[in-house]
Amino acid sequence: MDPLVLARWQFAILTIIHFFFVPLTLGISIFLAILETAYVRTGKTVYRDAVKFWGKVFLINFALGVVSGIVQEFQFGLNWSEYARFMGDIFGAPLAVEALLAFYLESTFIGVWIFGWDKVSPKVHATVLWLTAIGSNLSAIWILIANSFMQHPTGYTMKPDNTGVLMVNFGQVATNPNVLYQFPHVFFAGMSTAAFVVIGLSAYLYLKKRGDKAMLDMSVRWATIYGLIGVILVMTVGHFQGQFLVKEQPSKMAAAEALWHSEQPAHFSFFAIPDEKAQTNHLDIRIPAFLSYLSYGDFHSKVEGIDEVQKKMEAKYGPGDYIPPVGVTYWSFRLMVYSGGLMLLLLLYLWYLNSKGISLAEKPWFAKVMVWSILLPYLASTTGWMMAEIGRQPWVVYGLLRTKDGVSPASVVSGGEVLFSLLSLGVVYIVLTYVGVKLVVKHLHAAPAQTPAAAD
């Protein structure tokens, strides 16, 4: 019944479920805008049909993302009132801009897009979809700006009594170096998610012999290229983001590698079972000097281990444990990376099939694989978020406010009250996710059955 533990569980569970919807909204909105632009330029109805078909998946996902996202901000004032008090001057500004600019932009134009078919010109309709997509991604930028301050505080000064932070430079907050890595990472992850959803659902329709085969073939071809761009760039940005974190959050990266002691050169752990009590790794399979290259771009540099990072942080912040949970951080990082690697291999093979003129419908075994592959981007995004947030512990605002000091006092919000909200909201979010999946499946089953000629 510890309010801190329960509040952390509630925020983690609700945010993870909410984040199931976010990457798809970011990625598929751009994908649909590209397809509708192709329709405007070529006049080919296959593009229009694809936009209308996948647009329903987008709308279901968008609606669930909005509903599940509303609760997120309320948690700061309820379970995390001390954090809200400490961060209010900084945190409120980007979230206000997100609501007043980005969310209103996307929510307004998405209505025009839904009801504007055949009521406005094709060019105007495509422009409206681009504005919707831009609004969705602008919304993500401002939310990530707020989160980036928690990761790498900039543009602030402490209040005279040290009870909170005050904004002194909005430009520095908005151009936080962390967000310059974080937003592209999330954006390209959204592209990857959208690609795998389109391909996976197309594969499902192939197996069920439903839907317009020409539209599905075109969707898979475009989504393959779209996904390859997304996966390759998310890996590239992730690499440079890792190098940034090695300097700015060495405790996170040391834990992510389960590097107990500093090494020069440092070896990359491909697979290990971290033992936090003994501060060692079991079954450790390592690639010599590769961690030095990943961290600094050469094979000779020293990488600080957990022991050295802990000593430096104690000297800077005083006595305490400054290392995040090693096992969770280590494996969340690897599941993210390995999921991304598998996604790249699947897309490369699919690109090969497309280049040979082979439809996914002609490879039933691979179509089944691609249906299940829909889970991969969600696994990568979820574990990536876990690494980013759990790897920041024990800080809720890095270097400024510890997580235990940000929770609402038990005298204000009791453990029982947090437990009630955790269980009730958890059930609601799970039901929302179930409803979303059922609506998408219902939409797929409503697609007309293919004729034997079309199926062939």
Rosetta blueprint (number, residue, H / E / L):
1 M L
2 D L
3 P H
4 L H
5 V H
6 L H
7 A H
8 R H
9 W H
10 Q H
11 F H
12 A H
13 I H
14 L H
15 T H
16 I H
17 I H
18 H H
19 F H
20 F L
21 F L
22 V H
23 P H
24 L H
25 T H
26 L H
27 G H
28 I H
29 S H
30 I H
31 F H
32 L H
33 A H
34 I H
35 L H
36 E H
37 T H
38 A H
39 Y H
40 V H
41 R H
42 T H
43 G L
44 K L
45 T H
46 V H
47 Y H
48 R H
49 D H
50 A H
51 V H
52 K H
53 F H
54 W H
55 G H
56 K H
57 V H
58 F H
59 L H
60 I H
61 N H
62 F H
63 A H
64 L H
65 G H
66 V H
67 V H
68 S H
69 G H
70 I H
71 V H
72 Q H
73 E H
74 F H
75 Q H
76 F H
77 G H
78 L H
79 N L
80 W L
81 S H
82 E H
83 Y H
84 A H
85 R H
86 F H
87 M H
88 G H
89 D H
90 I H
91 F H
92 G H
93 A H
94 P H
95 L H
96 A H
97 V H
98 E H
99 A H
100 L H
101 L H
102 A H
103 F H
104 Y H
105 L H
106 E H
107 S H
108 T H
109 F H
110 I H
111 G H
112 V H
113 W H
114 I H
115 F H
116 G L
117 W L
118 D L
119 K L
120 V L
121 S L
122 P H
123 K H
124 V H
125 H H
126 A H
127 T H
128 V H
129 L H
130 W H
131 L H
132 T H
133 A H
134 I H
135 G H
136 S H
137 N H
138 L H
139 S H
140 A H
141 I H
142 W H
143 I H
144 L H
145 I H
146 A H
147 N H
148 S H
149 F H
150 M H
151 Q H
152 H L
153 P L
154 T L
155 G L
156 Y E
157 T E
158 M E
159 K L
160 P L
161 D L
162 N L
163 T L
164 G L
165 V E
166 L E
167 M E
168 V L
169 N L
170 F H
171 G H
172 Q H
173 V H
174 A H
175 T L
176 N L
177 P H
178 N H
179 V H
180 L H
181 Y H
182 Q H
183 F H
184 P H
185 H H
186 V H
187 F H
188 F H
189 A H
190 G H
191 M H
192 S H
193 T H
194 A H
195 A H
196 F H
197 V H
198 V H
199 I H
200 G H
201 L H
202 S H
203 A H
204 Y H
205 L H
206 Y H
207 L H
208 K H
209 K L
210 R E
211 G L
212 D L
213 K H
214 A H
215 M H
216 L H
217 D H
218 M H
219 S H
220 V H
221 R H
222 W H
223 A H
224 T H
225 I H
226 Y H
227 G H
228 L H
229 I H
230 G H
231 V H
232 I H
233 L H
234 V H
235 M H
236 T H
237 V H
238 G H
239 H H
240 F H
241 Q H
242 G H
243 Q H
244 F H
245 L H
246 V H
247 K H
248 E H
249 Q L
250 P H
251 S H
252 K H
253 M H
254 A H
255 A H
256 A H
257 E L
258 A L
259 L L
260 W L
261 H L
262 S L
263 E E
264 Q L
265 P L
266 A L
267 H L
268 F E
269 S E
270 F E
271 F E
272 A E
273 I E
274 P E
275 D E
276 E L
277 K L
278 A L
279 Q L
280 T E
281 N E
282 H E
283 L E
284 D E
285 I E
286 R E
287 I E
288 P L
289 A L
290 F H
291 L H
292 S H
293 Y H
294 L H
295 S H
296 Y H
297 G L
298 D L
299 F L
300 H L
301 S L
302 K L
303 V E
304 E L
305 G L
306 I H
307 D H
308 E H
309 V H
310 Q H
311 K H
312 K H
313 M H
314 E H
315 A H
316 K H
317 Y H
318 G L
319 P L
320 G L
321 D L
322 Y L
323 I L
324 P L
325 P L
326 V H
327 G H
328 V H
329 T H
330 Y H
331 W H
332 S H
333 F H
334 R H
335 L H
336 M H
337 V H
338 Y H
339 S H
340 G H
341 G H
342 L H
343 M H
344 L H
345 L H
346 L H
347 L H
348 L H
349 Y H
350 L H
351 W H
352 Y H
353 L H
354 N H
355 S H
356 K L
357 G L
358 I L
359 S L
360 L H
361 A H
362 E H
363 K L
364 P H
365 W H
366 F H
367 A H
368 K H
369 V H
370 M H
371 V H
372 W H
373 S L
374 I L
375 L H
376 L H
377 P H
378 Y H
379 L H
380 A H
381 S H
382 T H
383 T H
384 G H
385 W H
386 M H
387 M H
388 A H
389 E H
390 I H
391 G L
392 R L
393 Q L
394 P L
395 W E
396 V E
397 V E
398 Y L
399 G L
400 L L
401 L E
402 R E
403 T H
404 K H
405 D H
406 G H
407 V L
408 S L
409 P L
410 A L
411 S L
412 V L
413 V L
414 S L
415 G H
416 G H
417 E H
418 V H
419 L H
420 F H
421 S H
422 L H
423 L H
424 S H
425 L H
426 G H
427 V H
428 V H
429 Y H
430 I H
431 V H
432 L H
433 T H
434 Y H
435 V H
436 G H
437 V H
438 K H
439 L H
440 V H
441 V H
442 K H
443 H H
444 L H
445 H H
446 A L
447 A L
448 P L
449 A E
450 Q L
451 T L
452 P H
453 A H
454 A H
455 A H
456 D L
